[in-house]
Amino acid sequence: MAVAAAGDACFEVLDALGLCRLTRRTGDLDGAVPLRVAKACVPLLEGNAFGHQITLALPIEVQRRLGSLRAEPAGEHREALLRAHRAALPRLVSQGFLAPDGAWHRALRGGVAWTCRTGLGPPRLRLWTGLLVRPDPGVWLRVAGAANRRNVLIEVSEAYLADERAFVPLVLELRVRDEAPRRLRIEGEIGCLAPVRPGGRIEACALADAPEVGRAHAEFYDARYFAVKKGEVTRKYRRLVGGEAGERKGRAGEGGAGEGSARAGDAGEGSARAGDAGEGSAGPARVRLVVAGPAAPEIAEVTEVTTAAGPDPVPWRGGARRLESLVVRNAVPFRATFDGHTLAVAPDAPRLAEGAAAVERAFAGVFGADFIAANRGALWYLTKYFTPHPPGEPHFFVKPWAFTRTPPGWSSLLDGVHGDGYDVLRGVVATDVFFATPAVFHVRRIGAPIEVPEGAPLLRVLPIPRDLLRAGFREARFLDA
């Protein structure tokens, strides 16, 4: 097979149809983010630029009818795609990319899209992007939604492609929201494909077992931090990550990983020196979840993956090569209302007070009363749980009462969970030097409140080595190309 060379590549891509392409975003979304964010918000900007966007080259029209979903190219592109599909399938089979009459071959014979459902749940649309992908050894490919710039009328199911031996068709499983029109046109960025590395382990511990993390939080949120913040963005996170952030900024101009945080110089942070962060990225990653209060994040493991065997996920039986992440859930039920100028958050006051007291007790038990008195601002910044943005912005963030610490060279993807009337945005935090994982809310509803109950999922935190954040892919070709 002819393969085009590409630096830092960790997977291969074959384009069989010309329906979709993989693109890279700039961190500022081509100038669409606010100027304040572009200047200082490193984790959010890197979240904007994360991964390879699965981008439609041709618009698709999705129709809902009689409990099923149907998709086809809009307008004059329909016949050209049908011809390309008819030509591609026998070519893929004859050249060994698809097993003849295998599960993938049978699924794709019916067209680029088909309906599936689980039990009595709503129908979902499986849309073949026309791409086939194969990760390099030791790498998986994660499929997810387009996140911070997305079509809010569709949801993309998370999936993991874990077959190193063969190419796997890249299929998006879409759910169309109830409020969408019966004929929905989708175009542009519809999903995100990103390499991840299995094999790491996440271990939970109490703050008493990792006191350096608590000290780092207090050092970051010192009196000078709050004094500077009163009049301007501190840029302290940017300085903390130092040369690493500068390198990433340079690559952002090339369409690679950008920078940023929804007010990330100010967005629920805590830091330490990289030399204190544990094992290097050469060996298995050992990640510590440091719990400092109630509602500790859950350690979750990927149990099913998609392979060349067929479109339905199969159990993963890779032994030590497991992929773990953290699920952060809401600790305090609340309502939030945005009127175009002011975003007002109304939490359950007794629950907030109870949780804040538990966090303060945890810090006091480890460091003593004198530490609490000397670092009152740092504790208050953590225990108040909610932090708003300036007037006019439909954003605020929630600070989980736990920290994540990764080995040197590893960051964490903070992938937000969307809810009714809001999104939690995607970010990337250098958790080898800064350990907090804030959930940044974008409120989409005007006038009426959003409601987030206790226990609602807010974030999936997935440790990723930074070399994969910048990795590209190699272009595979048909043998007769």
Secondary structure, DSSP 8 states (H G I E B T S, - for coil): --EE--TTEEEEEEESSSSEEEE---TTTTTTS-HHHHHH-HHHHHHHH-SEEEEEEEEEEEEEETTEEEEEE-GGGHHHHHHHHHHHHHHHHHTTSS-TTSHHHHHHHT-SEEEE--TTS--EEEEEEEEEEEE-TT-EEEEE--TTS--TTEEE--EEE--SSS-EEEEEEEEE-TTS-SEEEEEEEEEEEEEE----EEEEEEGGG-HHHHHHHHHHT-HHHHHHHTTS---HHHHHHTHHHHHHHHHHTTTS-----TTGGGSS--B--GGGS-S-TTS--EEEEEE-SSS--EEEE--EEEETTEEEEEE---TT---EEEEEE-SS-EEEEE-SS-EEEEE-HHHHHHHHHHHHHHHHHHH-HHHHHHTHHHHHHHHT-EEE-STT--EEEE--SEEEE--TTEEEEEEE--BTTEEE--EEE-TTTB----EEEEE--SSS-EEE-TT-EEEEEEEEEHHHHT-EEEEE--TT-
